[in-house]
């Protein structure tokens, strides 16, 4: 009887030791935190406020794993509805996919009225809107500075989002054109003539050669001047 009791105790101790050594199943809460942190890192540079909603599988805990790694399938963007992969390396590797929704609340611009092809856009042609950028085309314009001095390539209907492929910059400097190169500093402004090496749109970087042969680089302005880079 005593031997049976000792054998039972030894068996119980072995079972407890095995349970302690076994890796715990990946809890849904742990996986949720891994996915949220991953998507927050992926969307850190995007304009607007990011909201992440992860739909964890209703089937229960994931297989055992000591270290989970999240990833996106090749070609996938971290916006809108997306499948996020969970990968576990080790002796028994596994991969699962979890559905998530990434909303990016931010501002964008629409046509305040119908804009015809070839028309230069002015302040009255644009209206600012706020919404989920992930539900709009990726090329929708969100920076007012990018819309200065642009011309419509195609007709833009009133209320339609302004996309990059619908506009182009106004060419203010032609290749070989004589231009004024301007340098501005604390308390002084210096200008000289130069010949543009390439054509340039407003706000684009352009190079020019001065009369004494020096190569300078600056930003094309509305009046066809080149403002030297500081």
Secondary structure by P-SEA (a helix, b strand, c coil): caaaaaaaaaaaaaaaaaaaaccccccaaaaaaaaaaaaaaaacccccbbbbbbbcccccccccccbbbbbbccccccccbbbbbbbbbccccbbbbbbbbbbbbbbbcccccccccccccccccbbbbbccccccccccccccccccccccccccccccccccccbbbbbcccccbbbbbbbbcccbbbbbbbbbcccccccbbbbbbcccbbbbbbbbccccbbbbcc
